[in-house]
Amino acid sequence: MKPEVAREVAKLQVRYPGQVIVEELPDGGAKVKITDRSLAGDVYVQDQTWCGFTITFMHPYADIYPTFVRGDLARKDGQPLGRSCNPQPNGFYGEQTVMLSRRTKLVDAEHPVDAALKMEKVLQWLISL
């Protein structure tokens, strides 16, 4: 794992102790899954989800995009999830998922994406739908 990716993973492990599952990728990036994330509120049938994403070998020069959540995510009111929520039968390394399309617009060495902050923003967005 590239040092920049390893540092990002270490920050995630501090912020979410015991909830981070990491798999090193051959190119120096990392597959990351954070378990037991709350879907607080009255929007979804499920109370919790996992969040998955890839920190690519290009970090900090690339966005952490897209983010994936549990594939059975469903709204209590029966409405569709929304246009930026796309079911993916094999979305996250072969798992059935919902892909959340939330891109960070400015990413470079001076403006790197913080994986934990990005995940929290994506989840807040999901809960607010």
Residue pairs with C-beta under 8 A, 6 or more apart in sequence:
1 9
1 24
1 25
1 28
1 29
1 30
2 28
2 29
2 57
2 59
4 59
4 60
5 28
5 29
5 30
5 55
5 56
5 57
5 59
6 30
8 30
8 55
8 59
8 114
8 115
9 20
9 22
9 30
9 32
9 55
11 114
11 115
11 116
12 20
12 32
12 34
12 115
12 116
13 20
13 22
15 116
16 34
16 116
19 34
19 35
19 36
19 37
20 32
20 33
20 34
21 32
21 33
21 34
21 35
22 30
22 31
22 32
22 33
23 30
23 31
24 30
25 31
25 54
25 57
27 56
27 57
28 57
29 54
29 55
29 56
29 57
29 58
29 59
30 54
30 55
31 52
31 54
31 93
32 52
32 53
32 54
32 55
32 115
33 50
33 51
33 52
33 92
34 50
34 51
34 52
34 119
35 50
36 48
36 50
37 48
37 49
37 50
37 51
37 119
37 123
38 47
38 48
38 123
39 46
39 47
39 48
39 49
39 123
39 126
39 127
40 47
40 127
41 127
42 76
43 75
43 76
43 127
43 129
44 73
44 74
44 75
44 76
45 73
45 74
45 75
45 76
46 70
46 72
46 73
46 74
49 69
49 70
49 73
49 123
50 69
50 70
51 67
51 68
51 69
51 119
51 122
51 123
52 67
52 68
52 69
52 92
52 93
52 95
52 97
53 64
53 65
53 66
53 67
53 68
53 115
53 118
53 119
54 64
55 64
55 115
56 62
56 64
59 112
59 113
60 107
60 108
60 109
60 112
60 113
61 107
61 108
61 109
61 112
62 107
62 113
63 103
63 104
63 107
63 113
64 104
64 113
64 115
64 118
65 101
65 102
65 103
65 104
66 99
66 100
66 101
66 102
67 99
67 100
67 102
67 118
67 119
67 122
68 88
68 91
68 92
68 95
68 97
68 98
68 99
68 100
69 97
69 98
69 100
69 126
70 97
70 98
71 87
71 88
71 89
71 91
71 95
71 96
71 97
71 98
72 96
73 81
73 85
73 98
74 81
75 81
81 87
81 98
81 129
82 129
84 100
84 101
84 102
85 98
85 99
85 100
85 101
85 126
85 129
86 98
86 99
86 101
87 96
87 97
87 98
87 99
88 96
88 97
88 98
88 99
89 96
90 96
91 97
91 98
91 99
100 122
100 125
100 126
102 121
102 122
102 125
104 113
104 118
107 113
